[in-house]
Every structure is written in structure tokens, then in C-alpha cells.
Amino acid sequence: MDLNETFADNPNNNANNGEITSSAQQEELIITETTSLDGGAGDVKKNVMNVNIEYLRMFGLIMTFVMIITGWIVTGLFNIYPVTDDPTNSAWDILFHGAPSNFRSDETYIYYLFNFVHTCVYVDNNPAKTVAALLINFAVIPLLLFAFLSYKRINLQTGPDYDGLKAWSPFTLAYLTIAFAYLFLYLVNSPMQDQELFDSPRATLLFIAHYIPFALYQLATIVMSLQQIKFLYKRKAMPFEWMTLGMVRAYFYVTVVTYIVYCVFIISHIFGNGIWSAATPMGQMATHFMMYGFIVISVVIPIICSFQDSKRSIATMRIEFSSME
């Protein structure tokens, strides 16, 4: 399989501070290299795919929203928590007659620990957990493909400006692969459901096992964005013309600081001494600002930038599958 970058706008561009061959020259080189594997004999059959990798990133990030929103709907309609033998409201009554949901988010372990409802509570219990498990691969697989194709795209560039990106790209690919591939574990490791055991060490361990895959995913969104920013800056092709290097740096620093505060907030509560309490009005506001703010800067903004970047030829990778007969 040969992997090459498509320069649809101008095949003869001297992009990347290096020489780029024309499409015809690329085709000739590819055929020569491929047929040489057969000693120059035999016919080569090729199947060519043009993949816009920004669509992969955009779709993967959007599907994380779809998973959470779907989980919220399913949980509100069908989940019963805490489990009770008392009569419960049907999904029909909840949806059409305004009956209250049988799911009490303020009685979950997440609320017990933080005094606020994190979005993950809507995928922590069945049947929403099963629905989320069915959807999560539609987020993870496109992100894994983007990480790999972005790695190949970086290493196709020529010129010394890309040496730093190339040197870090194997480590970035390894981390993104691990973080995206194991995101599903935060669905597997649900927080404690038995309210009588909320104070137990087992409940703490369960939540840590639940939190680590999610924290790794959050960091992966930052790493993915940083790599993309550095790549586009080297090409002098920011998503929007009005974007400056100073604005991009500010965005990155704000994202990193928000992530660090987010992690410190979570970890401090795990060990019983939260840096602030969401039980107070100011604490509640700060907590929601942190959670939803991080979603905006790590997911929403990259989705918008992915859509804008997808319009450029640099977003398209050409994948060739060939066989010899």
C-alpha cells in the first residue's frame, strides 16, 4: 500500500520548502516502485482512495457529542436509579406527559463526590451504557485513522522546518493510538452504583479506573490539536486568515491550563480535599464553566477548524492499494 499526499490545487507547488512532483510524475514513480517489487514483471492493479482526513477528525469529535446526547435521552427515559420496587414512570409518560424521570442524577456517585452532575453520568448506567458502547467506535475509529494519516502526512513533508514535527510524530501517534483505543474503558469501569458503598475504598478505585481513560482522552484532544496547529503554522495555512500566531498560542495555553485545573479539581476530590466545593453557588458556577469551557475549547473549536481545513487540498490523502498478478 502506497500513501501519498494529493496537491489538487496546484500539483507543481513548491510547498513544504521542497520539490513536489506533478501528478503524472508521482504516478510514474509509484508504478516504477511498485512493479520493481515484482522484478519488473507482471501487471499491477491499483485501487485508489482519496481521503479527506479532516472529515475523519470532525466526524469523530462530533460523534462524542452524539454519544453523550443519546445517552442523556436514553437515561432520562428508561433508566431507573436508584433501583426501587416502587411504581415508576413510563418512558411515554416522561416524554409526552411531563412525568419526572426515574433517574436521579443527584443520587449518583459522581454527584456524591463532586456535588455536580458531570456529563458522563448519562452513559454510566444501562441501557444508556449499551447504547454508548454501540456508538463509541464511530468516534474512536475515525480519530485513530486521523492520527495515523496525520502522522503519514507530516512525514511526507520536506524541508528542515518539519524536522521537529517529524521527530515527535511517532510519540504523538503512539499516545493518540493508546488514548483513543482505550477510551471505551470509561464505559466498562462505571462508578459505584451501590449507595451504601459510596464511602468505601472500592468506590474510589472504581472511579479512578473510570476517570483515567477519560483523562487520557481529554489530553489526547489537546495533543491532536497542538500537532495540527504546528503543522498548519509550518505551512502558513491557518484555518482562518484572521488567526495570528499570538492567538493560537493563547488558545493553546488556555486549553492546557484549563485541563490542568480540571485534573487537579478531580484528583483533589478523589483524595477527599477538593480545591473548591461545587456545593456553593460560586463553586457550582466555576465547575460548570470549567467543564463546558473545556468542551468548547477542546472539541467544539477543533470541529469548526476541521471543517475549515477540510476545504484545502492539504487535507486530502491518497491511499493506493495494489496487487500483482
N, C-alpha and C positions, 0 to 999 in steps of 0.2 A: 504494500500500500504506500503510495506516494502522497505527500501532503504539501501543498503549495499555496501561496497567497495569491489571490486574484487582485489585479490592479485594473479594475474595469474602467475607471475614468480616463486614465492615460497610461497605457502599458509601458510606454517608454520613459516614464518619470524617473528622474534621478532622485528617488526618495531614499530615506534612511541613510543619506550621505554615502550611498554606494550605488553600484551599477545594477539596474534591474533589466533583465532581458525582456524582449517583446513576447507576446503570447505565442507567436509562431516559433520563436527561438526556444521558449520554455517547452513547447510541445515536442520539438525535435530533441531537446536534451533529455526529456523524460523517456521518450521512446528508445533513444540510444542506450540510456542507462538501464532501462528495464530489459530490453532484449539482450543486453550483454550478459544478464544472469543465465540466459539460455545458450550462451556461446554464440549468439548472433543468429541462431536458428529457431524456427517456429514462429507462429503468429501470436501476437499479443492482443487480447481482448480486454477492453477497459470499460469501466463504469464510472462516470464522473459525477460527483455531487458538489454543488456549491452551497455552503452552509454559512448563513449569517450568524456568527457566534453571539452577537448582541441580542438577537432574538432568544437565544438559549438562556442568557443571563436574565433578561427581562421576564421571560415566562417562568423560570424557576423562582424568582423572587415574588412574582405575582401569586404563584401557587401557594406560597406560605400564607398569604392573606386569605386565599380561598379556603385553605385547610382550617384556619382559625375561625373564620366566619361561619363555615359549615359546622364546625364543632360547637360554636356558640348556639346556632339554631337547633341542632340535634339535642344538645344538652338541655336547653330551655324547654323543649317539647317532650322529650322522652326520658330524661334521666331522673331518677329518684334518689336524692341524697339530702339528709341521712336516710338510710333504708328504714322503712316503717311498715307496720301492719295496718296502719290507719288508712281509710279511703283516700285515694289520690285523684288529682285532676287528670282528665284525659288530654291527649295532645290536641284533639278537636276543640275542647273547651278552652284550652290555653290559647290556641291560635285564633279562634273565632268569637269566643265569648268573654275574653278578658280575664279568664281564671288565672290565678297565680301559678307560677312554675313550681314543680315538685323539687327543683334543685335549689338548695340554699347555699349559695356561694360563700356566705358569711359564716358557714359552719365547716368549711374545708380546712385542711391543714395549712394551705397557703395563707388563708386569712388569719388563722390562729397564729402563724409565725410572723406575719408582716403587717397585719391589720389593714390589708387592702387586697383587692382581687386582681391577681395577675392574669393575663390572657390565657396562660397555659391551663388554668382550671377548667376551661371549656373543652379540653381534649384529654383530661386526666382520668375520666371515667367512661365506662361503656354505657350506651352504644357509641358515643361520640369518639371514643378512643379507636374503635374498629374503623369508623369512617375516616378518621385522620390517618390511620395506618394504610388505608387504601389510597389516600391522596398524597402522602408524603413523598412517594417515589417520583411523582410528577413534578415535585420541586427539586428533589435531590439529584435525579439523573441529569436534567438539563444543566444544573450547576456544575456537576462533575465533568460533563462534556465541555462546558465553557472553560473550566480550569485547565483541562488538557489542551484544548485548541488554542487557548491564550498562551500557554507555555510554548507550543509549537510556533505560534505567530511571532512571539518575542525572539525565539532562536532562529527565525528566518531572516531577521534584520541584519544589515551590515553596517559597519562603521563603529568607531570606538565609543560613540555616545551610548551605545546599547550594552557595553561590556558589563556595567554594574547590574543592569536588569537581568542579563543572561546568567551572571554568576549566582544571583539569588533565586532565579526561576525554578531550579529543581527543588529547593527547600520550600518555596511557596507552593508549588504543585503538590508536594508531599503533605504539607499541612492541610491545604484545602481538601485534598482527597480524603484524609482521615476525618476532618471535621464534618464534611458533608455526608460521607458514607455512614458515619455513626450517629447522625442526628436522631435517627429513629429510636435510639436508646432512651431518649427522654419520654417517649411514649411507653416503652417497655417498663421503665422504672417509675411507676406512679408514686406520688407521695402517699403517706399513711392514710388509710381510709377509716380505720377504727379509732373513733374519737377518744376512747378510753386509753389509748396508747400514744396520744399526741406528745406527752411529756417524756416518752421513753427514748433511750439511745437508738433503738431500732428505727424509730421515726426519723431521727436526724440522719442516720445512714441512708435510709431510703430517699430522703430529699436530696442529699449530696449526690447520690447516683442519678437522680433525676436532673439535677442542676448542671452537672459537669458537661454533658453533651450539648446542652443548650448554650452554655457559656462559650464553649469551643466554636459553636456555630456563629454566635454573635461576633466573636473575634475574627472568624473567617470572612464575614461580610466586610469587615474593616480591611483585612489583608487584601481581599479581592479588589476593593475599591482603590486602595493605595497603589497596587500594581497597575491597575488600569489608568489611574491618574498619571503615574510616572511614564507609562508607555505613550499616552497621548501627548504629554508635555514634550517628550523627546521628538515626537513627530510634528510639534507645533500645531496640533489639531484638537483643541479643547472642544467639548460638546457644544458650547455656546461661545460666540465671538466675544461677548462681553465679559467672559470669565478671565480673570487675571491670575498670575501665579500666587499673588498675595491672598486672593480669595480662596484659592484651592488649599493653600497651606492652613488658612484659618479654619476651613471646613474640616480638614484632617485633624487638626489639634482639638477642635471642639468634639469631634467624634471620639477620639481617643480618651479625652478627659471624661466625657460622659460615660464611656464604657468602664473606665476605672472606678468612677464614683458608683456606678451600677453594681459592679462586682463587690466593692467594699461594703455597700449597703446590704447586699445579700449575705455575704460571708459574716459580717458583724452580727446579723440576726441569727444566723445558724449557730454561732457560738454564744448567743444569749446576751449580747451587749450592742444593740443596734446603734448606729451613729446618729440616727434620728428616728422618731416614732411616727408612723403614719396614722396613729390614733388621734392626733391633734389636727385641727383644720389646716394649719400651715404644713405639717408633716404630710398630710394627705395630698395637698396640692403639689408639694415638692416631689413626692413619689410618683404621682401621675405625670408630672412634667418630665421627670427622668425617663419613665417607661415609654411614654408616647413620643417624647422627643427623640429617643434613641431609635425608635421605629422609623421616624421620619428621616433622620439623617443617615441611617444605615440601610434602609430598604426603599423608602419612597423616592428619595433623591437619586439613588442609583438606578431605579426603574426609569425615571424621567431621562437621565443621562444615557441609559442604554437605548431608549427609543431614539434619541437624537443621534447617537453614534451609529445606530443601525443604518442610517441613511448614507453613510460613507462606504466607499469601496474597501477601505481597510478592514471593515467588519466582516468581509466575506472571505472564507477559506475554501479552497478547492481540494476535495478529497478524491483521490483516484484509486479505485480497486482494479487490479489487473490479474489476469490468469493466462497461462501459456498452454497452447495445445500443439 
